[in-house]
Amino acid sequence: MANAGKNSGAGKWIVGLDLGARSVGAIRFAKWLAENGGDQLVAVHVLEEAHLQAALRYHHLSELESAAVAGAKAAITAAGADGNFQLIDVLEGRTAEESLAAAAAFRRADGIVIGRNAPRDGVSLVRLGRVARKVLRKLPTSVAVVPPDFDPAASGRGPVLLACSLDDDMATATAFARGFAERFGRAIELVYVVASPDDHAAQYVPSATLAKLRIDAATESEAQLAEWATANGLESAARVVKLGRTVEQIAGHARARDAAVIVTGSRRLSGFERLLLASAGSELAAHATCPVIVVPPVG
């Protein structure tokens, strides 16, 4: 990612550290935010209640806190981010996700940066990890999920991709993506994915008809995306319509475009619905090769 120079409207981010390899990409991305956008960074490591109680049988709390601060400093140094963090905070909490959300609220942060389990390439059975998955499920604020091997110096020279759903829940994510692109000197590109006719008609419709259906679906969707872009003040943004599965198409396009980040909104779901339904934002965050920022709707 090329340096775009510091600009106004800098944000504040809580950077969750697990003190292992999973956090390296998150620290590097946070460093890029600070150096290119002047963003403020607060590193947070959580001593979770269950692990803390076991360790307190053999150590004083002050020993554990000191060791955690030392580990956080070592992780930041290893990622080359010395001097980029305003504060390193070690918190005691019932769960890491609850404490990260509380820290974001207390610090009035614009978002949380967190690493995931799976690297950019290769196969990993657990892709997000427990904390990232639960933070995304609750979505207390905007959440950036970063692959552990992400390196801004070797990637992310392309645009900010806004994954569009064309509904009302996109307003906050759209404003975030526009502001992010302006602050970091990137173009913004709109990506809209619709189901391919092949998904439900391939078994009984002739291939020539399927080809026509695909053209019709793409043409209609391009018109809808253009109308939406104009209504949201993004008529000059590049627009791309893809047919197929949402996560697969957006993640593939982001890789091809060497996207700086993917920004996506989140549907207004109840807690019970979030337990039952897969979130496109969470799936993108688990599979994309670049950072994915999931922005909750207001209200």
PLY file of the C-alpha trace (Angstrom):
ply
format ascii 1.0
element vertex 299
property float x
property float y
property float z
element edge 298
property int vertex1
property int vertex2
end_header
0.00 0.00 0.00
1.56 3.26 -1.09
1.77 6.14 1.36
-1.03 8.62 0.77
0.04 11.17 3.39
-1.80 12.08 6.56
-5.19 13.67 6.12
-8.00 15.15 8.14
-10.78 13.09 9.66
-8.41 10.63 11.33
-10.07 7.78 13.16
-9.41 5.90 16.38
-9.12 2.12 16.48
-8.99 -0.49 19.21
-6.52 -3.15 18.05
-7.20 -6.51 19.69
-4.04 -8.51 20.38
-3.87 -12.20 21.22
-0.05 -11.95 21.52
0.41 -14.67 18.89
0.91 -14.91 15.13
-2.81 -14.25 14.55
-2.34 -10.56 15.45
0.58 -9.75 13.13
-1.52 -8.75 10.12
-3.88 -6.70 12.32
-0.94 -4.75 13.78
0.51 -4.12 10.32
-2.83 -2.89 9.00
-3.27 -0.64 12.04
0.22 0.74 11.48
-0.74 1.57 7.89
-3.85 3.38 9.14
-1.72 5.44 11.52
1.06 6.27 9.08
-1.15 7.06 6.09
-4.24 8.49 7.76
-2.98 9.76 11.09
-5.35 7.37 12.88
-4.94 6.79 16.62
-4.31 3.26 17.84
-4.95 1.66 21.22
-3.69 -1.90 21.65
-5.87 -4.06 23.91
-5.13 -7.50 25.27
-7.79 -9.18 27.40
-7.06 -11.46 30.33
-10.17 -13.62 30.10
-11.78 -14.68 33.35
-11.55 -18.44 32.80
-7.83 -18.42 31.98
-7.05 -15.77 34.58
-8.57 -17.73 37.45
-6.45 -20.77 36.64
-3.23 -18.72 36.37
-3.92 -16.87 39.64
-3.36 -20.12 41.52
0.35 -19.72 40.83
0.92 -16.01 40.07
-0.06 -12.62 41.41
-2.28 -10.53 39.19
0.45 -7.90 38.82
2.81 -10.56 37.43
0.28 -11.61 34.81
-0.50 -8.03 33.82
3.20 -7.20 33.47
3.78 -10.30 31.36
0.82 -9.40 29.13
2.10 -5.84 28.61
5.55 -7.20 27.76
4.01 -9.67 25.33
1.95 -6.93 23.66
5.03 -4.72 23.29
6.98 -7.63 21.81
4.18 -8.36 19.30
4.04 -4.72 18.23
7.84 -4.56 17.86
7.90 -7.79 15.86
5.34 -6.32 13.45
7.46 -3.17 13.02
4.92 -0.87 14.65
6.92 0.67 17.49
5.80 4.26 18.03
2.45 3.85 16.26
0.36 3.05 19.34
-0.81 5.70 21.78
-1.49 3.15 24.51
-1.18 -0.52 25.37
-4.03 -1.59 27.63
-4.39 -4.91 29.44
-7.94 -5.56 30.62
-9.54 -8.20 32.80
-12.88 -9.39 31.47
-15.31 -12.26 31.27
-14.69 -12.65 27.53
-12.40 -10.98 25.04
-15.25 -9.91 22.77
-17.10 -8.17 25.61
-13.97 -6.36 26.77
-13.03 -5.22 23.25
-16.53 -3.80 22.78
-16.33 -2.06 26.16
-12.91 -0.62 25.30
-14.23 0.71 21.99
-17.13 2.40 23.77
-14.97 3.81 26.56
-12.34 5.17 24.15
-15.02 6.40 21.74
-13.24 4.48 19.01
-14.43 4.38 15.40
-13.79 0.68 15.15
-11.98 -2.48 16.22
-9.13 -4.12 14.30
-8.72 -7.83 14.91
-6.81 -10.68 13.31
-8.27 -13.92 12.04
-6.98 -17.47 12.12
-6.67 -18.35 8.42
-3.82 -16.96 6.27
-4.42 -15.37 2.86
-3.74 -18.63 0.99
-3.97 -22.28 1.87
-6.58 -24.31 3.69
-7.57 -23.74 7.32
-10.45 -25.51 9.03
-10.97 -22.62 11.49
-10.91 -19.43 9.47
-12.01 -16.66 11.81
-11.31 -17.90 15.32
-13.58 -17.65 18.35
-13.05 -13.99 19.25
-13.28 -12.61 15.71
-16.42 -14.65 15.06
-18.13 -13.41 18.22
-17.09 -9.78 17.73
-18.58 -9.90 14.23
-21.75 -11.53 15.54
-22.32 -8.73 18.08
-20.83 -5.99 15.85
-20.67 -3.28 18.55
-18.97 -0.91 16.09
-17.19 -1.14 12.74
-14.88 -4.15 12.76
-11.84 -4.68 10.53
-10.74 -8.32 10.21
-7.23 -8.87 8.85
-5.47 -12.05 7.64
-2.52 -12.93 9.92
0.00 -12.79 7.05
-1.28 -9.52 5.58
1.52 -7.12 4.61
0.53 -3.62 3.42
3.95 -3.15 1.85
3.31 -5.98 -0.61
-0.40 -5.63 -1.35
-3.43 -3.38 -1.36
-2.50 -0.93 -4.10
-5.98 -1.07 -5.61
-9.32 0.56 -4.78
-11.62 0.46 -1.80
-14.30 -2.07 -2.71
-17.82 -1.42 -1.43
-19.83 -4.64 -1.44
-23.32 -3.39 -2.31
-26.66 -4.90 -1.37
-28.72 -1.88 -2.57
-30.87 -1.78 0.57
-31.36 0.71 3.40
-28.86 -1.03 5.68
-26.06 0.12 3.34
-26.24 3.83 4.23
-23.68 3.75 7.06
-21.31 1.41 5.21
-21.54 3.59 2.10
-20.62 6.73 4.06
-17.75 4.87 5.73
-16.37 3.58 2.42
-16.61 7.01 0.80
-14.78 8.64 3.71
-12.14 5.90 3.87
-11.42 6.15 0.13
-11.11 9.94 0.31
-8.86 9.88 3.37
-6.46 7.34 1.92
-6.47 8.65 -1.64
-8.08 5.58 -3.20
-10.72 5.13 -5.84
-13.95 3.55 -4.67
-15.40 0.66 -6.65
-18.90 -0.73 -6.23
-19.37 -4.49 -6.46
-22.85 -6.00 -6.67
-23.39 -9.76 -6.81
-26.63 -11.39 -7.93
-27.52 -15.06 -8.12
-26.72 -16.65 -11.45
-29.58 -18.27 -13.38
-27.37 -21.37 -13.48
-27.99 -21.88 -9.78
-31.62 -22.88 -10.20
-32.26 -23.54 -13.89
-29.24 -25.39 -15.25
-30.90 -28.80 -15.00
-33.74 -28.14 -17.41
-33.00 -24.99 -19.46
-30.96 -25.20 -22.69
-27.49 -23.64 -22.53
-28.39 -21.00 -25.13
-31.32 -19.89 -22.98
-29.13 -19.84 -19.88
-26.70 -17.55 -21.69
-29.54 -15.14 -22.50
-30.79 -15.29 -18.90
-27.31 -14.42 -17.65
-27.15 -11.42 -19.99
-30.61 -10.29 -18.88
-29.71 -10.64 -15.20
-26.47 -8.71 -15.64
-28.11 -5.93 -17.67
-30.94 -5.48 -15.18
-28.55 -5.53 -12.23
-26.21 -2.99 -13.86
-29.15 -0.62 -14.26
-30.16 -1.12 -10.62
-26.60 -0.53 -9.43
-26.29 2.63 -11.54
-29.55 3.97 -10.09
-28.41 3.16 -6.56
-25.00 4.77 -7.12
-26.61 7.99 -8.36
-29.00 8.09 -5.40
-26.05 7.74 -3.03
-23.77 10.30 -4.68
-21.46 7.67 -6.17
-22.36 8.04 -9.85
-18.69 8.57 -10.79
-17.52 5.40 -8.99
-16.52 2.35 -11.01
-19.25 -0.31 -10.94
-18.97 -4.07 -11.31
-21.79 -6.62 -11.41
-20.97 -10.26 -10.79
-23.16 -13.34 -11.17
-22.74 -16.15 -8.69
-22.15 -16.62 -4.99
-21.63 -13.40 -3.09
-18.58 -14.21 -0.97
-16.79 -16.13 -3.70
-17.31 -13.40 -6.29
-16.39 -10.45 -4.09
-13.33 -12.15 -2.59
-12.14 -13.16 -6.07
-12.67 -9.67 -7.45
-10.84 -8.12 -4.49
-7.84 -10.36 -5.14
-7.84 -9.57 -8.86
-8.04 -5.82 -8.17
-5.48 -5.93 -5.32
-8.08 -4.10 -3.23
-6.94 -1.98 -0.30
-9.95 -3.10 1.76
-13.45 -4.45 1.32
-16.18 -2.49 3.08
-19.52 -4.16 3.63
-22.64 -3.44 5.63
-24.50 -5.76 7.96
-28.17 -6.66 8.04
-30.26 -5.70 11.06
-30.64 -9.11 12.69
-31.82 -10.05 16.16
-29.48 -12.00 18.40
-31.41 -15.18 17.67
-31.28 -14.57 13.90
-27.52 -14.04 14.09
-27.19 -17.44 15.73
-29.09 -19.09 12.88
-28.09 -17.14 9.78
-24.69 -16.86 8.18
-23.49 -13.30 7.73
-22.03 -12.34 4.34
-19.74 -9.91 6.17
-18.41 -12.65 8.43
-17.93 -15.00 5.49
-16.05 -12.31 3.56
-13.90 -11.56 6.59
-13.06 -15.26 6.84
-12.02 -15.72 3.21
-10.81 -12.44 1.67
-7.09 -11.84 1.08
-7.36 -8.19 2.16
-8.78 -6.56 5.30
-12.58 -6.59 5.46
-14.37 -3.81 7.36
-17.89 -4.70 8.43
-19.95 -1.61 9.26
-23.16 -1.95 11.31
-26.22 0.12 10.40
-27.20 3.01 12.64
-30.07 2.29 15.00
0 1
1 2
2 3
3 4
4 5
5 6
6 7
7 8
8 9
9 10
10 11
11 12
12 13
13 14
14 15
15 16
16 17
17 18
18 19
19 20
20 21
21 22
22 23
23 24
24 25
25 26
26 27
27 28
28 29
29 30
30 31
31 32
32 33
33 34
34 35
35 36
36 37
37 38
38 39
39 40
40 41
41 42
42 43
43 44
44 45
45 46
46 47
47 48
48 49
49 50
50 51
51 52
52 53
53 54
54 55
55 56
56 57
57 58
58 59
59 60
60 61
61 62
62 63
63 64
64 65
65 66
66 67
67 68
68 69
69 70
70 71
71 72
72 73
73 74
74 75
75 76
76 77
77 78
78 79
79 80
80 81
81 82
82 83
83 84
84 85
85 86
86 87
87 88
88 89
89 90
90 91
91 92
92 93
93 94
94 95
95 96
96 97
97 98
98 99
99 100
100 101
101 102
102 103
103 104
104 105
105 106
106 107
107 108
108 109
109 110
110 111
111 112
112 113
113 114
114 115
115 116
116 117
117 118
118 119
119 120
120 121
121 122
122 123
123 124
124 125
125 126
126 127
127 128
128 129
129 130
130 131
131 132
132 133
133 134
134 135
135 136
136 137
137 138
138 139
139 140
140 141
141 142
142 143
143 144
144 145
145 146
146 147
147 148
148 149
149 150
150 151
151 152
152 153
153 154
154 155
155 156
156 157
157 158
158 159
159 160
160 161
161 162
162 163
163 164
164 165
165 166
166 167
167 168
168 169
169 170
170 171
171 172
172 173
173 174
174 175
175 176
176 177
177 178
178 179
179 180
180 181
181 182
182 183
183 184
184 185
185 186
186 187
187 188
188 189
189 190
190 191
191 192
192 193
193 194
194 195
195 196
196 197
197 198
198 199
199 200
200 201
201 202
202 203
203 204
204 205
205 206
206 207
207 208
208 209
209 210
210 211
211 212
212 213
213 214
214 215
215 216
216 217
217 218
218 219
219 220
220 221
221 222
222 223
223 224
224 225
225 226
226 227
227 228
228 229
229 230
230 231
231 232
232 233
233 234
234 235
235 236
236 237
237 238
238 239
239 240
240 241
241 242
242 243
243 244
244 245
245 246
246 247
247 248
248 249
249 250
250 251
251 252
252 253
253 254
254 255
255 256
256 257
257 258
258 259
259 260
260 261
261 262
262 263
263 264
264 265
265 266
266 267
267 268
268 269
269 270
270 271
271 272
272 273
273 274
274 275
275 276
276 277
277 278
278 279
279 280
280 281
281 282
282 283
283 284
284 285
285 286
286 287
287 288
288 289
289 290
290 291
291 292
292 293
293 294
294 295
295 296
296 297
297 298
